[in-house]
Amino acid sequence: MLVIMEATATQEDIERVKEYLISKNFDIHQSTGMKHVIIGVIGDVIGFDATELENMSGVQQVVKITEYKKRG
């Protein structure tokens, strides 16, 4: 899952989101770009309701990524 933060998200917003994810037993990886911070969420997100996360201050979008299966 990816959490894309708004360009206007404060450092407090980012830390609050990261703490929330860690409290849900996810590992995280932060990528900081020129305008946006993207937080990669590592763990089993099947059945995870992202509504609370989507409504947190500074969150632009939450994107769930399905399992990748190699073709061929």
C-alpha positions in Angstrom: 0.0 0.0 0.0 1.1 3.5 -0.7 0.2 6.6 1.3 0.6 9.8 -0.8 0.8 12.9 1.3 -0.4 16.3 0.1 2.3 18.7 -1.0 1.1 20.9 2.0 1.4 18.2 4.6 3.3 19.2 7.6 6.1 17.2 9.3 3.6 16.6 12.1 1.0 15.2 9.6 3.7 12.8 8.2 4.8 11.7 11.7 1.2 11.1 12.8 0.5 8.9 9.8 3.7 7.0 10.3 2.9 6.4 14.0 -0.6 5.3 13.1 0.8 2.7 10.6 3.4 1.4 13.0 0.6 1.1 15.7 -1.2 -1.2 13.2 1.9 -3.4 13.0 3.0 -2.3 9.5 6.6 -1.6 8.5 7.0 1.6 6.6 9.4 3.2 4.1 9.4 6.9 3.4 10.3 8.4 0.1 10.6 12.2 0.0 10.3 13.9 -3.4 10.3 17.5 -4.5 6.7 18.0 -3.7 5.3 14.9 -2.1 6.2 12.4 0.6 5.2 8.8 -0.2 5.0 6.3 2.5 5.3 2.7 1.4 3.5 0.3 3.7 4.8 -3.2 4.1 2.6 -5.9 5.6 -0.6 -7.7 5.1 -3.2 -5.0 4.0 -5.8 -7.6 3.0 -8.9 -6.7 5.1 -7.3 -3.4 6.3 -9.9 -0.6 6.2 -8.0 2.5 5.0 -10.9 4.9 5.8 -9.4 6.3 9.0 -6.0 6.7 7.2 -7.6 8.4 4.2 -9.2 10.9 6.6 -6.0 11.9 8.4 -4.7 15.4 8.0 -2.2 15.7 5.1 -3.2 12.5 3.3 -3.9 13.0 -0.3 -4.5 9.4 -1.4 -4.1 5.8 -0.2 -3.4 3.2 -2.9 -3.7 -0.5 -2.2 -1.4 -2.6 -4.4 -2.5 -6.1 -5.2 0.0 -9.0 -5.3 2.2 -8.9 -8.4 2.3 -12.2 -10.3 5.0 -12.7 -12.9 3.8 -13.5 -16.4 5.2 -16.3 -18.4 
